[in-house]
Amino acid sequence: MSNIPFETEIGDSVPKVEHDVAVGEDLEFQRKWWRFERIVWPILLAIVVIDILGGFGRGWIANAKKTTPDKAMTLDYERIERASTPSVMTFQFSDAAVHNGRIILYMSDSVVKPLGATRIAPQPIMSSIGNGGITYVFPAGPAPAMVQIQLEPSFPGPHKFTVRAEGEPPMDATVFVMP
């Protein structure tokens, strides 16, 4: 045996110590690993960019705004939310939404149950259940009036809902809740 700690056997390109422990490289495996990394790194980068932009909630992509044709009611909400994470749905009303000194807002049951409406501000002066949802009556203040509903969705998936101010066409929207 020579004094050189690393030796290679004939026909074996991987250096070994004392003919037993491989200490060299497996170039074929290394090439496969580099090819795998070239595929995975762009995917990971895309996931980070989508997350920063709000593709998984709380960001530019997640925010949505809907308005009735005559701009009597505007709805700001998050189209992408996280389960068990609070968010706020905001309604703004112009003078066109005020009838007899009141604003009447209908919300489908899906806002209350699956999207988990936990708080409404200001408090309505009256509410009634029926027609597959809840109708709230608010006193009209100076325009633009605003109503905020705090949501805390309980389970993932797409949740469709409908809202409507009295005398206005219904607005349909969908919130996708991420786990």
GUMIKOL-420369 format. One record per residue: residue in three letters; x, y, z of N, C-alpha, C in turn. Coordinates in steps of 0.05 Angstrom, whole numbers, padded with zeros to 5 digits, always signed. Example, Ala and Ser with C-alpha at 12.3 -4.5 7.8 and 13.67 -1.06 7.14 Angstrom:
BEGIN
ALA+00264-00114+00156+00246-00090+00156+00264-00066+00156;SER+00257-00045+00142+00273-00021+00143+00258+00001+00157;
This chain:
BEGIN
MET+00017-00023+00000+00000+00000+00000+00018+00025+00000;SER+00010+00044-00015+00026+00069-00017+00018+00088+00006;ASN+00033+00110+00008+00027+00130+00028+00005+00150+00019;ILE-00006+00147-00004-00027+00164-00014-00053+00155-00002;PRO-00068+00173+00012-00092+00165+00026-00115+00159+00006;PHE-00115+00171-00017-00136+00167-00036-00127+00150-00059;GLU-00142+00129-00065-00134+00112-00087-00159+00106-00104;THR-00155+00099-00129-00177+00091-00146-00171+00064-00157;GLU-00191+00047-00159-00187+00021-00171-00190+00023-00201;ILE-00179+00004-00214-00181+00004-00244-00211+00000-00251;GLY-00221+00017-00268-00249+00015-00277-00268+00030-00259;ASP-00258+00041-00237-00275+00056-00218-00265+00085-00217;SER-00282+00103-00225-00273+00131-00226-00277+00146-00200;VAL-00288+00134-00180-00293+00147-00155-00270+00141-00136;PRO-00255+00162-00127-00233+00157-00108-00244+00146-00082;LYS-00228+00128-00070-00236+00116-00045-00213+00117-00025;VAL-00220+00117+00001-00200+00116+00022-00198+00087+00031;GLU-00174+00076+00030-00169+00048+00038-00188+00029+00025;HIS-00195+00033-00001-00212+00017-00018-00240+00013-00006;ASP-00249+00031+00011-00275+00027+00024-00293+00051+00022;VAL-00285+00074+00031-00302+00098+00033-00299+00115+00008;ALA-00321+00120-00006-00320+00137-00029-00319+00166-00021;VAL-00300+00181-00032-00297+00209-00025-00299+00227-00049;GLY-00303+00216-00071-00304+00232-00096-00331+00241-00103;GLU-00335+00247-00129-00360+00257-00139-00374+00236-00157;ASP-00399+00237-00158-00414+00222-00177-00425+00243-00197;LEU-00411+00248-00218-00418+00269-00237-00445+00266-00249;GLU-00453+00241-00254-00480+00237-00266-00502+00246-00247;PHE-00499+00238-00221-00518+00247-00201-00517+00277-00198;GLN-00494+00289-00198-00491+00318-00195-00505+00332-00218;ARG-00502+00322-00243-00516+00335-00266-00546+00333-00263;LYS-00556+00310-00253-00585+00307-00249-00595+00326-00227;TRP-00578+00329-00206-00586+00347-00184-00587+00376-00194;TRP-00567+00384-00210-00567+00412-00221-00591+00416-00239;ARG-00598+00396-00255-00622+00398-00272-00647+00401-00255;PHE-00649+00386-00234-00672+00388-00215-00673+00416-00203;GLU-00650+00427-00194-00649+00454-00183-00658+00475-00203;ARG-00649+00472-00228-00657+00492-00248-00687+00492-00252;ILE-00701+00470-00247-00730+00469-00249-00743+00480-00224;VAL-00733+00472-00201-00746+00479-00175-00742+00508-00168;TRP-00719+00520-00172-00714+00548-00163-00734+00567-00176;PRO-00739+00566-00202-00759+00585-00213-00787+00581-00202;ILE-00794+00556-00196-00820+00550-00184-00821+00563-00156;LEU-00801+00559-00140-00800+00571-00113-00801+00601-00115;LEU-00786+00613-00133-00786+00642-00137-00814+00652-00145;ALA-00828+00637-00163-00855+00645-00171-00874+00644-00147;ILE-00871+00624-00130-00888+00622-00106-00884+00645-00087;VAL-00859+00653-00083-00853+00676-00066-00864+00702-00078;VAL-00861+00706-00104-00872+00730-00117-00902+00731-00115;ILE-00915+00709-00120-00945+00707-00118-00954+00713-00090;ASP-00939+00703-00070-00946+00708-00042-00943+00738-00036;ILE-00921+00750-00044-00916+00779-00039-00938+00796-00052;LEU-00947+00788-00075-00968+00803-00089-00996+00798-00077;GLY-00999+00778-00061-01025+00773-00048-01040+00749-00059;GLY-01027+00733-00075-01040+00710-00087-01050+00689-00066;PHE-01039+00691-00042-01048+00673-00020-01062+00688+00002;GLY-01071+00713-00005-01085+00730+00014-01069+00754+00023;ARG-01082+00775+00032-01071+00799+00042-01051+00813+00023;GLY-01061+00822+00001-01043+00836-00018-01058+00847-00042;TRP-01043+00858-00060-01055+00871-00084-01073+00853-00099;ILE-01065+00828-00104-01082+00810-00120-01107+00803-00104;ALA-01105+00801-00078-01128+00792-00061-01150+00813-00059;ASN-01142+00839-00060-01162+00860-00056-01180+00863-00081;ALA-01206+00867-00075-01226+00870-00097-01245+00893-00090;LYS-01256+00904-00111-01275+00926-00108-01297+00922-00129;LYS-01322+00925-00120-01345+00923-00138-01363+00947-00133;THR-01375+00957-00154-01392+00981-00152-01418+00976-00168;THR-01440+00986-00158-01465+00985-00174-01462+01004-00197;PRO-01478+01000-00219-01476+01016-00242-01479+01046-00237;ASP-01496+01054-00219-01500+01082-00213-01483+01092-00190;LYS-01464+01075-00181-01445+01082-00159-01459+01088-00132;ALA-01483+01077-00128-01497+01081-00103-01484+01065-00081;MET-01472+01041-00088-01459+01024-00068-01433+01014-00079;THR-01412+01015-00062-01386+01005-00069-01378+00985-00048;LEU-01368+00962-00057-01360+00940-00038-01330+00936-00041;ASP-01316+00938-00019-01287+00931-00018-01284+00906-00001;TYR-01271+00886-00012-01268+00861+00003-01243+00846-00007;GLU-01235+00825+00006-01213+00808-00002-01223+00784-00016;ARG-01217+00781-00042-01226+00758-00057-01211+00732-00050;ILE-01187+00735-00037-01172+00713-00027-01167+00717+00002;GLU-01177+00699+00019-01174+00701+00048-01162+00676+00059;ARG-01154+00677+00084-01144+00654+00098-01164+00644+00119;ALA-01167+00618+00122-01185+00607+00142-01177+00616+00170;SER-01196+00623+00186-01192+00631+00214-01175+00657+00217;THR-01175+00673+00196-01160+00699+00197-01180+00721+00192;PRO-01181+00741+00210-01201+00762+00207-01195+00780+00182;SER-01217+00789+00170-01215+00809+00148-01240+00827+00150;VAL-01240+00848+00134-01262+00867+00135-01274+00871+00107;MET-01300+00870+00106-01315+00876+00082-01327+00904+00086;THR-01322+00923+00068-01331+00950+00072-01350+00959+00050;PHE-01373+00970+00058-01393+00981+00040-01392+01011+00042;GLN-01393+01025+00020-01396+01054+00020-01421+01060+00004;PHE-01438+01078+00014-01463+01085+00002-01464+01114-00005;SER-01473+01121-00029-01477+01149-00037-01506+01156-00030;ASP-01514+01181-00036-01541+01190-00031-01562+01174-00047;ALA-01554+01162-00069-01573+01146-00085-01582+01120-00071;ALA-01567+01111-00050-01574+01087-00035-01592+01094-00012;VAL-01597+01119-00006-01613+01127+00017-01642+01130+00008;HIS-01660+01116+00023-01689+01116+00017-01703+01121+00044;ASN-01718+01142+00045-01733+01149+00070-01715+01152+00094;GLY-01691+01163+00090-01673+01167+00112-01659+01142+00122;ARG-01660+01121+00107-01648+01095+00115-01633+01082+00092;ILE-01615+01066+00099-01601+01049+00080-01608+01020+00087;ILE-01618+01006+00067-01626+00978+00071-01607+00960+00055;LEU-01593+00942+00069-01573+00925+00057-01580+00896+00062;TYR-01582+00881+00040-01587+00852+00041-01561+00838+00036;MET-01556+00816+00052-01533+00799+00049-01543+00770+00049;SER-01532+00754+00031-01539+00726+00030-01528+00712+00055;ASP-01540+00689+00062-01531+00673+00085-01502+00667+00084;SER-01491+00664+00060-01463+00655+00058-01443+00676+00070;VAL-01451+00701+00073-01434+00720+00086-01433+00715+00116;VAL-01456+00707+00127-01458+00703+00156-01447+00676+00164;LYS-01454+00654+00150-01446+00627+00158-01417+00620+00149;PRO-01413+00613+00123-01386+00604+00115-01364+00626+00117;LEU-01371+00651+00112-01351+00672+00114-01349+00683+00142;GLY-01366+00675+00160-01364+00680+00188-01365+00710+00196;ALA-01387+00723+00189-01390+00751+00198-01391+00752+00229;THR-01372+00766+00241-01370+00766+00270-01379+00793+00282;ARG-01377+00814+00266-01383+00841+00277-01392+00859+00254;ILE-01411+00877+00259-01419+00896+00240-01419+00924+00253;ALA-01408+00943+00238-01407+00970+00249-01414+00990+00227;PRO-01431+01009+00232-01446+01014+00256-01467+00992+00260;GLN-01478+00991+00284-01499+00971+00289-01524+00979+00274;PRO-01537+00960+00261-01562+00967+00247-01584+00973+00268;ILE-01604+00989+00259-01626+00995+00277-01647+00972+00276;MET-01644+00956+00255-01663+00933+00252-01650+00913+00233;SER-01656+00888+00238-01647+00867+00219-01669+00845+00218;SER-01671+00833+00195-01691+00811+00192-01679+00789+00175;ILE-01688+00765+00181-01678+00741+00167-01700+00732+00148;GLY-01692+00725+00124-01711+00715+00104-01699+00717+00076;ASN-01712+00704+00057-01703+00704+00029-01675+00695+00025;GLY-01666+00676+00042-01639+00665+00039-01617+00683+00049;GLY-01624+00702+00067-01603+00720+00076-01614+00737+00099;ILE-01599+00759+00104-01606+00777+00126-01608+00805+00114;THR-01628+00820+00121-01632+00848+00113-01626+00866+00137;TYR-01608+00884+00133-01601+00903+00154-01611+00931+00147;VAL-01621+00946+00166-01630+00973+00162-01612+00992+00179;PHE-01600+01011+00166-01582+01030+00179-01593+01058+00176;PRO-01590+01075+00196-01598+01103+00193-01579+01117+00174;ALA-01590+01133+00157-01573+01147+00137-01560+01171+00150;GLY-01534+01173+00148-01519+01196+00158-01509+01212+00134;PRO-01490+01229+00138-01479+01244+00116-01465+01225+00096;ALA-01469+01231+00070-01457+01214+00049-01427+01220+00048;PRO-01410+01202+00042-01416+01174+00038-01418+01159+00064;ALA-01439+01144+00067-01443+01127+00091-01426+01102+00088;MET-01418+01091+00110-01400+01067+00109-01409+01046+00129;VAL-01409+01021+00120-01414+00998+00138-01391+00979+00135;GLN-01381+00969+00157-01360+00949+00157-01369+00924+00171;ILE-01363+00901+00158-01369+00875+00169-01343+00860+00172;GLN-01338+00851+00197-01314+00835+00202-01320+00806+00196;LEU-01303+00794+00181-01307+00766+00173-01284+00749+00185;GLU-01290+00724+00190-01270+00705+00198-01278+00677+00187;PRO-01271+00672+00162-01280+00647+00149-01270+00622+00165;SER-01288+00602+00166-01281+00579+00183-01270+00556+00167;PHE-01275+00554+00141-01264+00532+00126-01257+00540+00098;PRO-01237+00526+00086-01227+00533+00059-01247+00527+00037;GLY-01241+00540+00014-01257+00535-00010-01269+00560-00021;PRO-01282+00558-00044-01295+00582-00055-01322+00586-00042;HIS-01328+00611-00036-01354+00619-00023-01367+00641-00039;LYS-01389+00636-00051-01404+00656-00066-01423+00671-00048;PHE-01426+00696-00053-01445+00712-00037-01458+00733-00054;THR-01481+00743-00045-01495+00764-00058-01501+00786-00038;VAL-01498+00811-00046-01506+00834-00030-01522+00853-00048;ARG-01540+00868-00035-01557+00886-00051-01566+00909-00033;ALA-01565+00933-00043-01577+00956-00029-01604+00960-00041;GLU-01623+00970-00025-01650+00974-00034-01650+00991-00060;GLY-01665+00982-00080-01668+00996-00105-01645+00992-00124;GLU-01626+00975-00117-01602+00970-00133-01601+00941-00142;PRO-01588+00936-00165-01585+00908-00173-01567+00893-00154;PRO-01571+00867-00152-01553+00851-00134-01525+00850-00144;MET-01506+00848-00126-01478+00844-00132-01470+00816-00123;ASP-01460+00800-00142-01451+00773-00136-01420+00774-00135;ALA-01409+00760-00116-01380+00758-00114-01372+00731-00102;THR-01347+00725-00105-01336+00700-00093-01311+00706-00077;VAL-01309+00694-00054-01285+00695-00038-01274+00667-00037;PHE-01248+00665-00044-01235+00639-00042-01218+00639-00016;VAL-01225+00620+00001-01212+00618+00028-01190+00597+00026;MET-01166+00605+00032-01143+00587+00032-01141+00574+00060;PRO-01130+00550+00061-01126+00537+00088-01107+00552+00106;
